[in-house]
Structure formats: structure tokens, C-alpha cells
Amino acid sequence: MKYSLRTKLSLSYVFVALISITVISVLTNSMLNKQFEVYVKKNIEQRNIEIVSAITNQYVPGGAWKTSLVEDIGVGALGNGLIIRLENNNGEVIWDATVHNHGLCQRIIHQMTNNMNSRYPNLKGSYIEVPYAIMSDSNEVGKLYIGYYGPFYLNDNDFEFINSLNRLFVSVGVFSMAFALVIGYIMARRLSKPIARVIDATQMISKGYFHDRINEASNTKEIGQLTESVNQLAQTLETQELLRKRLTGDVAHELRTPIATLQSHMEAMIDGIWEPDIQRIQSCHEEIMRIGRMVGDLEELSRYESENLLLTKTSFDISQVISRILQNFQTDFRKKNINIVFTDKEHIIEADQDKISQVIVNLVSNALKYTAQGGLVEIEVLAEEKATKLIVRDNGSGIPEKDLPYIFERFYRADQSRNRMTGGAGIGLTIVKTIVDAHKGTIMIDSEIDMGTQISILLPKQA
């Protein structure tokens, strides 16, 4: 049978409370009994001393005893479960409780034996007599024998006290159980409610509804982290869903234009409207090449995003690589009258040189595309303690803030017009991030409209 989380938590609280209360009660009762035994033994010893003192006061110098007072003391001692016998120096009995009332003495011993055996079955007690010397003027004038159930005994009042204490323990235990049940239910409800809400949210996510969010707050750190993680998961999946839909539209848009152009040209030539001369065939060839480049971009992206992306790492000077790449872009920068600033200073890193070169090519190409005539592009390499920092900065058109979180997504371009004069297929930065991630590096982008863009990459100096 399956139980709800709330029921399980409630039962767990009750079970823990039951175990705790039981252990505490057993330990407390055991310690109390031991302390009470010590108290009873001391109390018996104290009573014995008091009886000895009282009997001593009944001796009259010269050998006489106040017998009637001795008898009163002895009868009083019987009421406390003590059986006394007083003898003089000659061994003659002055007063004996068993002689005074033998039947009462037997009943007292029998009752105490039954009571103690029922309460302490392992005590193995028996009737004992303890002798005390009666002194007068530093001389022994008699001997008092005090008998009782040993090593200790409890009278009726003592038993009533212990039983009342045990009833109190039981009452406290029952109350604690009821209190634990109520508190356990309340705490289980507080814990299970956000978890149940998480279950509902995840079920909605599994059905493709990503807009639901968990707003219930929790004072429990782990529950708060769980709800926050689920909310982040929903947000990420919702964003990915939007990007997927946009990707589908972007790919369709990228393919539609060349295919439509080819279709119109071919239909015109088939219908005899156009002559299939060399110029029109070249135009069709250019559109085919355009589709081929797009397929090539997709293949390249698939290769870089492969889980089995292999890196051939070597030690090389990244500044030399940048200088060589910039030489290849010199003509393009000169055509747009863009000033490029780079200080060639040696910076040795351990990485895959070919793939890092691809990163630099993509970043420089982006800076070239989005920087206006007469603009500025700066490239900087900085040596940090454990990493080499590569910065590519331009003063071009910039990227809207709303587009920055998605700028590394495939086919994503802030330019919604899809103008090919300002951008390619939209996978350049995706490839850059994939390569940087493969090197266990980090990439950051800062941009402001009409102020320019800065892309910073941290590459570990060693693997």
C-alpha cells in the first residue's frame, strides 16, 4: 500500500516522538528508581539512628530502663516497618517486638516481602537485623537490634509515591504523543505542501506546459532550493521551446529564399520565358552554392557540438595566431576603413590551435560585420594567474539587452531582418562557445546599443 508524503511524514514524526518519549521515560524512571533507593536506604539509616538515640535516653544510670517508654518507641517503630529488640549487658531482653506482638511482626515482614518481590523481583531481599550499641557515659549499657526487610524496603506511602510518579509519566507520555501527532501533522503539511506543488509543476512540465511557476515559500532551505530548481528548469525549458520554434522558422527562412529563387528561375526557363543562358544558370548556381554553404555550416556546427569532440592540444603563442589571422582580414578592414588595434605580445597557452583559430576568425569576422565605416576594433590578450584572457572589442551597432542571453544559440541573430550583409547563418558564436566550453573555458559578452560589443574569453593556461 502506498501512502502520501504527508502521511509518511506524520507517521515518522509520531514514531520518532514515540521512541524518544519511551527512551526518555525508561532512562528517567531508571535513574529515579536508583536515586529513590539511595534516598530510602539513607532514610532507613537515619530512622535507625533516631531510634537508637531515643532508646539511649531511656536508660537510667545504675542499670534501670524506662520500660514503658521503650515499649512506646518499639510500637512506633513497628508502624514504620522496624522490629526492635533491646538487651542489657547480660543478654537479658528488656523489650522485644516479637514478644509484644508476634503476629503483627510476621504480617509486617510478609507484607514487605510480597511488596518488594512484586516491585523488585530480582532484589533477593530477606529479613535482616542490625545491632547498635547503647552507650552511657562512654560505657556500653546494652544492645539494640533493629530488624527490617533488607537491603531496603518501601512502605505503603513509598509505594503510593512511586505509583503516582509512574502514572504521571504515563500521562505525560500520552499527552506528548498527542502533542507530537498534532505538531507532526502541522510540520508534515508545511513540508509536503511545497513538495506536492513541485510534483504538480513537474507533471505540467512533462506535458509540455512550461509557464507554471511555484510561488509557495518555504522556510526549509532544501525545499526552497528544490522549488527554485524546478522554476529554473521550467524557465529554461520554456526558453528552449521558444528558441526551438524560432530555430525552425529561421531555418525555413534561410532555405526558403534560395529555393524560391531557384524555383522561379527554373519555371521561367521551363516555360520558355527565359532563355537558359550562362548568366541565369550562374544565378541558379549561386543559389545552390548558398544552400550548400548553409548545409556546410550545419555540418560544422554538428561536428563541434558532438559529445566526442576531440581536442589536439599543443603549446603555442596565441598572439602569433591572432597576428596571422588579422593579416588575412587586412583587405576587408581596409575596404571599410576600420582601424584595428592589437599589441603582439607573447602569450603561451595549451589548447587546440586549429579550433582556437576558428574562435578568433569568428570573433574578428563578427566585429568586422557589425562595425560601421571608419570604426574601431580592438583585440587584447591578458595574462592572468591561471588563465589567458582574450578580449575582442568593437564600437559597432551593439546588441539589444533582451537578445544577450540567447546570442550563443544556434541561428539566433539580433538582426531580425535576416539581412545577409550583416550576418551569416547565425551559428558563428555558437561554434565559439562550443569550442571554449570544450577547453573548459568561459565566455562573456557585454554590449550596448550604438556603443559596441565586447566579448571576453578565459582559456586555462594548462589542461
C-alpha positions, 0 to 999 in steps of 0.5 A: 500500500502506498501512502502520501508524503504527508502521511509518511511524514506524520507517521515518522514524526509520531514514531520518532516522538514515540521512541524518544518519549519511551527512551526518555521515560525508561532512562528517567524512571531508571535513574529515579528508581536508583536515586529513590533507593539511595534516598530510602536506604539513607532514610532507613539509616537515619530512622535507625539512628533516631531510634537508637538515640531515643532508646539511649535516653531511656536508660537510667544510670545504675542499670534501670530502663524506662520500660514503658517508654521503650515499649512506646518507641518499639510500637512506633517503630513497628508502624514504620516497618522496624522490629526492635529488640533491646538487651542489657549487658547480660543478654537479658531482653528488656523489650522485644517486638516479637514478644509484644506482638508476634503476629503483627511482626510476621504480617509486617515482614510478609507484607514487605516481602510480597511488596518488594518481590512484586516491585523488585523481583530480582532484589533477593531481599530477606529479613535482616537485623542490625545491632547498635550499641547503647552507650552511657557515659562512654560505657556500653549499657546494652544492645539494640537490634533493629530488624527490617526487610533488607537491603531496603524496603518501601512502605505503603506511602513509598509505594503510593509515591512511586505509583503516582510518579509512574502514572504521571509519566504515563500521562505525560507520555500520552499527552506528548504523543498527542502533542507530537501527532498534532505538531507532526501533522502541522510540520508534515503539511508545511513540508509536503505542501511545497513538495506536492506543488513541485510534483504538480509543476513537474507533471505540467512540465512533462506535458509540455506546459512550461509557464507554471511557476511555484510561488509557495515559500518555504522556510526549509532551505532544501525545499526552497532550493528544490522549488527554485530548481524546478522554476529554473528548469521550467524557465529554461525549458520554456526558453528552449521551446521558444528558441526551438520554434524560432530555430525552425522558422529561421531555418525555413527562412534561410532555405526558403529564399534560395529555393524560391529563387531557384524555383522561379528561375527554373519555371521561367526557363521551363516555360520558355520565358527565359532563355537558359543562358550562362548568366541565369544558370550562374544565378541558379548556381549561386543559389545552390552554392548558398544552400550548400554553404548553409548545409556546410555550416550545419555540418560544422556546427554538428561536428563541434557540438558532438559529445566526442569532440576531440581536442589536439592540444599543443603549446603555442603563442596565441598572439602569433595566431591572432597576428596571422589571422588579422593579416588575412582580414587586412583587405576587408578592414581596409575596404571599410576603413576600420582601424584595428588595434592589437599589441603582439605580445607573447602569450603561451597557452595549451589548447587546440590551435586549429579550433582556437583559430576558428574562435578568433576568425569568428570573433574578428569576422563578427566585429568586422560585420557589425562595425560601421565605416571608419570604426574601431576594433580592438583585440587584447590578450591578458595574462592572468594567474591561471588563465589567458584572457582574450578580449575582442572589442568593437564600437559597432551597432551593439546588441539589444539587452533582451537578445544577450542571453540567447546570442550563443544559440544556434541561428539566433541573430539580433538582426531580425531582418535576416539581412545577409550583409550583416550576418551569416547563418547565425551559428558563428558564436555558437561554434565559439562557445562550443569550442571554449566550453570544450577547453573548459573555458568561459565566455562573456559578452557585454554590449550596448546599443550604438556603443559596441560589443565586447566579448571576453574569453578565459582559456586555462593556461594548462589542461 
